[in-house]
Amino acid sequence: MDTIKQIIDKFNLVSKKSLGQNFILDENITDKIVRISDVKNKFVLEIGPGPGCLTRSLIKAGAKNIIAVEKDLKCVKIINYQKKIFLNKITLIEGDFLKNHTFKKIIKELGKYKKKVVVFSNLPYKTAIPILAKILKNRVYFEKLILMFQKEQAQRIMAKKNTKIYGRISVISQWLCDIKKKLQLSPNYFFPKPKIDSSILEFSFKKKIIKVEDEVLLSELIKKCFNQRRKTIKNNLKKTMNFSDQEFLNCGVNSKKRAEELGFNDYINLSNFLSRNNKEL
């Protein structure tokens, strides 16, 4: 059986900066990543398998079936080349996870399982946060997420309020999930070497979350509040939502606070108030 390095050489696979690719070549490392969550007899979605190092580890760990989504044509060929190694447990979808037509294909496959799936991915750095946001928006299909991010991205996701790196993705992620940092990997484990460490986070969806009446409205509200971080909430929203200080207080929010000073409960209270009173942003 070819090693991942031999396969990369055979197919002359070159990392594409435009896709933010950094491949893991060491199966000992991907075995360690897979051990974070028990995948035996489970259905797995792998986003961007690349040359298939993590895929191999998922197969060894006993995954029942893997939906692999890959947009790089050379990586698609490499995954197909290894189908015997993968014991025909791979359903390969060619395309960009973020594109709606590709995501519809994924949902169609997930619908066949009638079970929630575990998501594994060494996420491309450039699109990691949009991919996470899309997964969270469509969380009904997913049981747990084991995702690798650039260290700084992981810090933003886990940031607490009243910090400079706390932002939109922090609010949404922490509203929906319990998040744990499981591993940190140095650039030496990747090809080519990135300039920064990578962090692997485990996202476990909360069984009980505060109900939001309109998630699209909530997302838009958070976006507007963080558009100009140094402004107060009231000033950030005054063009579209001319609330009095008392109306903010009725939602349990101090209008003089900035976006980074509010927790997800505060944003949900504001969003639900808007929804109940048929107010738009």
Rosetta blueprint (number, residue, H / E / L):
1 M L
2 D L
3 T L
4 I H
5 K H
6 Q H
7 I H
8 I H
9 D H
10 K H
11 F L
12 N L
13 L L
14 V L
15 S L
16 K L
17 K H
18 S H
19 L H
20 G L
21 Q L
22 N L
23 F E
24 I E
25 L L
26 D L
27 E H
28 N H
29 I H
30 T H
31 D H
32 K H
33 I H
34 V H
35 R L
36 I L
37 S L
38 D L
39 V L
40 K L
41 N L
42 K L
43 F E
44 V E
45 L E
46 E E
47 I E
48 G L
49 P L
50 G L
51 P L
52 G L
53 C H
54 L H
55 T H
56 R H
57 S H
58 L H
59 I H
60 K H
61 A L
62 G L
63 A L
64 K L
65 N E
66 I E
67 I E
68 A E
69 V E
70 E E
71 K L
72 D L
73 L H
74 K H
75 C H
76 V H
77 K H
78 I H
79 I H
80 N H
81 Y H
82 Q L
83 K L
84 K L
85 I L
86 F L
87 L L
88 N L
89 K L
90 I E
91 T E
92 L E
93 I E
94 E E
95 G L
96 D L
97 F L
98 L L
99 K L
100 N H
101 H H
102 T H
103 F H
104 K H
105 K H
106 I H
107 I H
108 K H
109 E H
110 L H
111 G H
112 K H
113 Y H
114 K L
115 K L
116 K L
117 V E
118 V E
119 V E
120 F E
121 S E
122 N E
123 L L
124 P L
125 Y H
126 K H
127 T H
128 A H
129 I H
130 P H
131 I H
132 L H
133 A H
134 K H
135 I H
136 L H
137 K H
138 N L
139 R H
140 V H
141 Y H
142 F E
143 E E
144 K E
145 L E
146 I E
147 L E
148 M E
149 F E
150 Q E
151 K H
152 E H
153 Q H
154 A H
155 Q H
156 R H
157 I H
158 M H
159 A L
160 K L
161 K L
162 N L
163 T L
164 K L
165 I L
166 Y L
167 G L
168 R H
169 I H
170 S H
171 V H
172 I H
173 S H
174 Q H
175 W H
176 L H
177 C E
178 D E
179 I E
180 K E
181 K E
182 K E
183 L E
184 Q E
185 L E
186 S L
187 P H
188 N H
189 Y H
190 F E
191 F E
192 P L
193 K L
194 P L
195 K L
196 I L
197 D L
198 S E
199 S E
200 I E
201 L E
202 E E
203 F E
204 S E
205 F E
206 K L
207 K L
208 K L
209 I L
210 I L
211 K L
212 V L
213 E L
214 D L
215 E H
216 V H
217 L H
218 L H
219 S H
220 E H
221 L H
222 I H
223 K H
224 K H
225 C H
226 F H
227 N H
228 Q L
229 R L
230 R L
231 K L
232 T E
233 I H
234 K H
235 N H
236 N H
237 L H
238 K L
239 K L
240 T L
241 M L
242 N L
243 F L
244 S L
245 D H
246 Q H
247 E H
248 F H
249 L H
250 N H
251 C L
252 G L
253 V L
254 N L
255 S L
256 K L
257 K L
258 R E
259 A H
260 E H
261 E H
262 L L
263 G L
264 F H
265 N H
266 D H
267 Y H
268 I H
269 N H
270 L H
271 S H
272 N H
273 F H
274 L H
275 S H
276 R H
277 N L
278 N L
279 K L
280 E L
281 L L
